[in-house]
Amino acid sequence: MDKNIGAELDNRYETYKANPPNISASKSAIDLVIQAYMTSRQQPPPAKLDPEFRAVAIRQIRLFIFAG
């Protein structure tokens, strides 16, 4: 499960970097996590997600899926 969520998180991050979303953009859990992370950084997007953030995000998204 972590591998699949991680792959989707990386894919969505690449999409975010290529075309930063506007206010009416997708409101999926993964997109919201990436938007919040990038807003808190206030820096240009790095090439890859921070490994520590990525691990926490995967755990939280997994919890969201199973609890939902």
N, C-alpha and C positions, 0 to 999 in steps of 0.2 A: 504494500500500500504506500509506504514512504517513497519508493522509487517512482510510482505513478504520479503522486502528488508533487514530488520534486521536479519531475519532467514538465508537468503542466505549469508549475510555478516559474520555472526557467523560461518556458515558452511565452508565458504572459509577460514576463519581465522584458524579454526581447521585443515584444510587441509594444510595450509601454515606452521603451527607449526610442523606438522608431517613430512612434506617433503618440506623444503624451496625451492622455485623455482630457476631455473638457468636462464641465459639470454634468452634462447629460450622458456621459459614458456609462459603460457597463457597471453594474453594482453587484457583481458576483463577489463571493467571499475572497477569492484570490486577488481580484482587482482592487478591492478595498484595502487589503493588507499591503499590497505594493504601493498604492497611493499614499497610505498613512506613513509607510516607511520612507518614501521619497520626500514627502512634505516635511518630515522631522529632520531630514538630513540637510536640507537647504544647500545642496551642492549639486554639481552636474552628476548625472547617473554614472556610476562606475561600470566597468565592462561586465562584471558579474556581481551577483548578490553576495553580500557579506556571509560567509559560511555559518557564523553564529546566528545571524538573523534568519537565514534559510532554514536551519534546523528547528528553531523555535516556531517559525511560520508553518512548517510541515506538521509539527506536533499539534499546533492549534487548529489547523485546517482539518486534520484527521479527527480531532476531538469534535469539531463542529459537524463533520459528516456523520459520525457515529451517534452523537447525541441527538441530532436532528432526525 
